[in-house]
Amino acid sequence: MDTGSHLLFGLTLAGLAAVDPNVAANPELLPALVTATMIGSHAPDFDSFMRLKGKAAYIRTHRGLTHSLPAPIVWAWLIGCGSAAIFNQWPFLFTLVLWTFAAVCFHITLDLLNGYGVQCLRPFSRKWWHLDALCLFDPYLFALHSVSAIAWLFLNMAPAPLFAVTYGLTAIYIIWRLTAHGRTMRIVRGAYPSAGTISLLPSLSGRVWQFTAETGNMFRLGKVKDGMIIEEAAMPKTPEDSLPPQARATLGTDVVRTFLGFSDRIHVNVSPVAEGYEVVWSDVRFWTNNKMPFGTAVTLDRQLNVLRERIGWDKKTWEPPHV
């Protein structure tokens, strides 16, 4: 999810830690605990520093090793020990490590629930996993946890019962969103019974779902609103064995290799430009409002030499899809 949400959830996890007898009986532990859970809640996204090496490097690494199977244990001990040292809370090291571990795991779980996904099974698998149930920013979870944090910090409400209810409602909400995803998937599957892979992306409100369905040699694209299928476009697939020569000439570029390592529902378009050709590789899964905003573009001269290349999102942060 977004950085603000992750930090907020780190704060509310520190409040939930009041259910732990060690925390409840030792209020001097709270500063170290808040520090550990807030840093732990953001730690998997420390890979954002790879932006300094360019967009391709960032896309290759983001939500990879820092979100992998060993990551929660590594982050928990690093951050837990650091917090214990800074606040001199070594007697409660295991408590700090435990709650930091919970913060890191919650971060990775939330990222798994959105459309971009995570490589959470590394080092055993480099496959991208995504459950497509939540947006990058979820206004309902953010509002719930913000109200709870304000009630704790400014209204002096007892944290243990307050955050037990908050996280209970959070679990119910996530289960409901997963159930809504499954129900919508059945609707799309019923409309396209011969479809292969079907993917869904939720809207910010949660009422509308964008779908991509593979049928034969076509992608069927549209949305589901109030249980009704609205097909908005059909797009031909681009089989690997029938790529035009201009597209084949871009396969060795860094941006296309990076793109193909992330995306598996792909459309390729070759357009003539003044210098030669522009080859655009787009991820059909993120199609919305007649656009495919995630992809890579390579400009070639007429001898198919690479002139320029770029990769990433062609949209504003607040525009859909919210992944």
C-alpha positions as CSV (number, residue, x, y, z in Angstrom):
1,M,0.0,0.0,0.0
2,D,1.0,3.7,0.1
3,T,3.6,4.9,2.5
4,G,1.2,6.9,4.6
5,S,-1.1,3.9,5.2
6,H,1.8,1.6,6.1
7,L,3.1,4.1,8.7
8,L,-0.4,4.6,10.1
9,F,-0.8,0.8,10.5
10,G,2.5,0.7,12.2
11,L,1.3,3.2,14.8
12,T,-2.0,1.3,15.3
13,L,-0.1,-2.0,15.7
14,A,1.8,-0.4,18.5
15,G,-1.6,0.4,20.1
16,L,-2.7,-3.2,19.6
17,A,0.4,-4.4,21.3
18,A,-1.2,-3.2,24.6
19,V,-2.9,-6.7,24.6
20,D,0.6,-8.0,25.3
21,P,1.1,-8.3,29.1
22,N,4.7,-7.1,28.8
23,V,3.6,-3.9,27.0
24,A,0.6,-3.3,29.3
25,A,2.8,-3.6,32.4
26,N,5.7,-1.5,31.2
27,P,4.6,1.9,29.7
28,E,8.2,3.0,29.4
29,L,8.4,0.4,26.5
30,L,6.0,2.4,24.4
31,P,8.4,4.8,22.6
32,A,10.6,1.9,21.6
33,L,7.6,-0.1,20.5
34,V,6.1,2.7,18.4
35,T,9.5,3.3,16.7
36,A,9.9,-0.4,15.9
37,T,6.4,-1.1,14.5
38,M,6.3,2.1,12.4
39,I,9.8,1.5,10.9
40,G,8.9,-2.2,10.5
41,S,5.6,-1.3,8.8
42,H,7.6,0.6,6.2
43,A,10.8,-1.4,6.0
44,P,9.9,-3.7,3.0
45,D,9.6,-0.5,0.9
46,F,13.2,0.5,1.7
47,D,14.0,-0.9,-1.7
48,S,12.6,2.3,-3.1
49,F,16.2,3.6,-3.1
50,M,16.6,1.7,-6.3
51,R,14.8,4.6,-8.0
52,L,18.2,6.2,-8.0
53,K,19.4,3.6,-10.5
54,G,16.5,4.2,-12.8
55,K,12.9,3.1,-13.4
56,A,13.9,-0.3,-14.8
57,A,16.1,-1.2,-11.8
58,Y,13.3,-0.1,-9.5
59,I,10.6,-2.2,-11.2
60,R,13.0,-5.2,-11.2
61,T,13.6,-5.0,-7.5
62,H,10.6,-3.3,-5.9
63,R,8.5,-5.8,-3.8
64,G,11.0,-8.5,-4.4
65,L,13.7,-9.6,-1.9
66,T,12.5,-7.0,0.7
67,H,9.1,-8.7,0.6
68,S,10.3,-12.3,0.4
69,L,9.9,-15.2,2.8
70,P,13.0,-14.5,4.9
71,A,12.4,-10.7,5.0
72,P,10.1,-10.5,8.0
73,I,12.6,-12.4,10.2
74,V,15.5,-10.3,9.0
75,W,13.7,-7.0,9.4
76,A,12.3,-7.9,12.8
77,W,15.7,-8.6,14.3
78,L,17.4,-5.7,12.7
79,I,14.8,-3.2,13.7
80,G,14.0,-4.8,17.1
81,C,17.6,-4.8,18.1
82,G,18.1,-1.2,16.9
83,S,15.1,0.0,18.8
84,A,16.1,-1.9,22.0
85,A,19.6,-0.3,21.7
86,I,18.3,3.3,21.1
87,F,15.8,3.2,24.0
88,N,17.8,0.9,26.2
89,Q,15.0,-1.7,26.3
90,W,17.1,-4.9,26.0
91,P,15.0,-6.8,28.6
92,F,12.1,-6.5,26.2
93,L,14.0,-7.4,23.0
94,F,11.8,-10.4,22.2
95,T,8.7,-8.3,22.6
96,L,10.0,-5.6,20.2
97,V,11.1,-8.3,17.7
98,L,7.7,-10.0,17.9
99,W,5.7,-6.8,17.2
100,T,8.1,-5.6,14.5
101,F,7.7,-9.1,12.8
102,A,3.9,-8.5,12.9
103,A,4.3,-5.1,11.3
104,V,6.4,-6.4,8.5
105,C,4.1,-9.3,7.9
106,F,1.1,-7.0,7.8
107,H,2.8,-4.8,5.2
108,I,3.6,-7.7,2.9
109,T,0.0,-9.1,3.3
110,L,-1.5,-5.8,2.3
111,D,0.8,-5.5,-0.7
112,L,-0.2,-9.1,-1.6
113,L,-3.9,-8.0,-1.5
114,N,-3.5,-5.3,-4.2
115,G,-3.1,-5.6,-8.0
116,Y,0.6,-4.9,-8.3
117,G,1.5,-7.8,-6.0
118,V,4.7,-9.1,-4.4
119,Q,7.4,-11.8,-5.0
120,C,6.6,-13.1,-1.6
121,L,7.9,-16.7,-2.2
122,R,11.5,-15.7,-3.1
123,P,14.0,-17.2,-3.0
124,F,12.0,-20.3,-4.0
125,S,10.0,-18.6,-6.7
126,R,10.2,-15.4,-8.6
127,K,6.5,-15.5,-9.5
128,W,4.5,-12.4,-8.8
129,W,1.5,-13.0,-6.5
130,H,-1.4,-10.6,-6.3
131,L,-4.9,-11.1,-4.9
132,D,-6.4,-8.0,-6.5
133,A,-8.8,-7.2,-3.7
134,L,-7.6,-3.8,-2.4
135,C,-6.3,-0.6,-4.0
136,L,-2.9,0.8,-3.3
137,F,-4.7,3.3,-1.0
138,D,-7.8,2.0,0.7
139,P,-9.9,5.0,2.0
140,Y,-12.0,2.8,4.4
141,L,-9.0,1.2,6.1
142,F,-7.2,4.5,6.3
143,A,-10.3,6.2,7.9
144,L,-10.8,3.4,10.4
145,H,-7.2,3.4,11.6
146,S,-7.0,7.2,11.6
147,V,-10.1,7.5,13.8
148,S,-8.7,4.8,16.2
149,A,-5.3,6.5,16.3
150,I,-6.9,9.9,17.2
151,A,-9.0,8.3,19.8
152,W,-6.0,6.7,21.4
153,L,-3.5,9.6,21.2
154,F,-5.9,12.6,21.9
155,L,-8.9,11.1,23.6
156,N,-7.0,8.8,25.9
157,M,-9.1,5.8,25.1
158,A,-7.7,2.5,26.4
159,P,-5.6,1.0,23.5
160,A,-6.2,-2.7,24.1
161,P,-9.9,-2.9,23.5
162,L,-9.9,0.0,21.0
163,F,-7.4,-1.7,18.7
164,A,-8.7,-5.1,19.2
165,V,-11.9,-3.9,17.7
166,T,-10.1,-1.9,15.0
167,Y,-8.1,-5.0,13.8
168,G,-11.1,-7.2,14.2
169,L,-13.0,-4.8,11.8
170,T,-9.9,-4.8,9.5
171,A,-10.0,-8.5,9.3
172,I,-13.7,-8.6,8.5
173,Y,-13.3,-5.9,5.9
174,I,-10.5,-7.7,4.1
175,I,-12.5,-11.0,4.2
176,W,-15.4,-9.1,2.7
177,R,-13.2,-7.6,-0.1
178,L,-11.8,-11.1,-0.9
179,T,-15.4,-12.4,-1.0
180,A,-16.5,-9.6,-3.3
181,H,-13.6,-10.4,-5.6
182,G,-14.6,-14.1,-5.7
183,R,-18.2,-13.1,-6.4
184,T,-17.2,-10.8,-9.2
185,M,-14.9,-13.4,-10.7
186,R,-17.8,-15.8,-10.9
187,I,-19.9,-13.2,-12.7
188,V,-17.1,-12.6,-15.3
189,R,-16.5,-16.3,-15.6
190,G,-20.2,-16.8,-16.3
191,A,-20.1,-14.2,-19.0
192,Y,-17.0,-15.7,-20.6
193,P,-17.2,-19.5,-19.8
194,S,-14.5,-20.4,-22.4
195,A,-12.0,-17.7,-21.0
196,G,-8.6,-18.7,-19.9
197,T,-7.1,-16.3,-17.4
198,I,-9.4,-13.6,-15.9
199,S,-8.0,-10.8,-13.8
200,L,-9.9,-8.1,-11.8
201,L,-8.9,-4.7,-10.4
202,P,-11.1,-2.8,-7.9
203,S,-12.0,0.8,-8.1
204,L,-11.2,3.1,-5.2
205,S,-14.8,3.0,-4.0
206,G,-14.9,-0.8,-4.3
207,R,-18.2,-0.8,-6.2
208,V,-16.7,-1.2,-9.7
209,W,-14.3,-3.9,-10.9
210,Q,-12.2,-3.7,-14.0
211,F,-11.8,-7.0,-15.7
212,T,-9.5,-8.6,-18.3
213,A,-10.5,-11.9,-19.8
214,E,-8.5,-14.0,-22.3
215,T,-10.7,-15.6,-24.9
216,G,-9.0,-17.4,-27.8
217,N,-6.8,-14.9,-29.5
218,M,-8.4,-11.9,-27.9
219,F,-8.4,-9.9,-24.6
220,R,-12.0,-8.9,-23.5
221,L,-11.9,-5.7,-21.4
222,G,-14.5,-4.0,-19.4
223,K,-16.0,-3.5,-16.0
224,V,-18.5,-5.0,-13.6
225,K,-20.8,-2.6,-11.9
226,D,-23.7,-3.6,-9.6
227,G,-23.3,-7.2,-10.8
228,M,-23.6,-6.2,-14.5
229,I,-20.9,-6.9,-17.2
230,I,-20.0,-3.9,-19.3
231,E,-17.6,-4.9,-22.1
232,E,-15.7,-1.8,-23.3
233,A,-13.1,-3.1,-25.7
234,A,-11.6,-6.2,-27.4
235,M,-7.9,-6.4,-28.1
236,P,-5.9,-9.0,-30.1
237,K,-3.2,-10.9,-28.3
238,T,0.4,-10.7,-29.6
239,P,1.7,-14.3,-29.8
240,E,5.5,-14.5,-29.3
241,D,6.0,-16.4,-32.5
242,S,4.4,-13.6,-34.6
243,L,6.1,-10.6,-33.2
244,P,6.9,-8.0,-35.9
245,P,10.7,-7.5,-36.5
246,Q,10.6,-4.1,-34.9
247,A,9.3,-5.7,-31.6
248,R,11.9,-8.5,-31.8
249,A,14.6,-5.9,-32.1
250,T,13.7,-4.5,-28.7
251,L,13.8,-7.8,-26.8
252,G,17.4,-7.3,-25.7
253,T,16.8,-3.9,-24.2
254,D,16.9,-3.5,-20.4
255,V,13.4,-2.0,-20.2
256,V,11.7,-4.8,-22.3
257,R,13.5,-7.6,-20.3
258,T,12.3,-5.9,-17.1
259,F,8.8,-5.5,-18.4
260,L,8.5,-9.1,-19.5
261,G,9.8,-10.3,-16.1
262,F,6.8,-8.6,-14.5
263,S,4.0,-8.8,-17.0
264,D,2.4,-11.8,-18.6
265,R,-0.7,-10.3,-20.4
266,I,0.9,-8.3,-23.1
267,H,0.0,-6.2,-26.1
268,V,2.6,-4.9,-28.5
269,N,2.1,-2.0,-30.9
270,V,4.5,-0.8,-33.5
271,S,4.0,2.8,-34.9
272,P,6.0,4.6,-37.5
273,V,7.6,7.9,-36.2
274,A,9.9,10.4,-37.9
275,E,13.1,8.7,-36.7
276,G,11.9,5.2,-37.6
277,Y,9.6,3.2,-35.3
278,E,8.1,3.3,-31.8
279,V,7.5,-0.1,-30.2
280,V,5.2,0.0,-27.2
281,W,4.8,-3.0,-24.9
282,S,1.7,-2.7,-22.6
283,D,0.4,-4.7,-19.7
284,V,-3.3,-5.4,-20.6
285,R,-4.1,-6.3,-17.0
286,F,-3.9,-2.6,-16.0
287,W,-6.2,-1.5,-18.9
288,T,-8.7,1.2,-17.8
289,N,-10.6,4.1,-19.4
290,N,-9.3,3.0,-22.9
291,K,-5.7,3.2,-21.8
292,M,-3.0,0.8,-20.8
293,P,-0.9,3.1,-18.5
294,F,1.8,0.6,-17.5
295,G,4.4,-0.5,-20.1
296,T,7.6,0.3,-21.9
297,A,8.3,2.2,-25.1
298,V,11.4,1.8,-27.3
299,T,12.2,4.1,-30.2
300,L,14.2,2.6,-33.1
301,D,15.8,4.0,-36.2
302,R,15.0,2.6,-39.6
303,Q,17.9,0.1,-39.2
304,L,16.2,-1.1,-35.9
305,N,18.9,0.4,-33.7
306,V,17.7,1.6,-30.3
307,L,17.5,5.3,-29.9
308,R,15.5,5.8,-26.7
309,E,13.7,3.6,-24.1
310,R,11.5,4.2,-21.2
311,I,9.4,2.2,-18.8
312,G,6.8,2.8,-16.1
313,W,3.4,4.3,-15.5
314,D,1.8,6.9,-17.8
315,K,-0.7,8.3,-15.4
316,K,-1.2,10.5,-12.4
317,T,-0.9,9.0,-9.0
318,W,-4.6,9.6,-8.2
319,E,-5.8,8.2,-11.5
320,P,-6.9,4.5,-11.9
321,P,-5.8,1.8,-11.7
322,H,-4.9,2.3,-8.1
323,V,-2.1,-0.3,-7.8
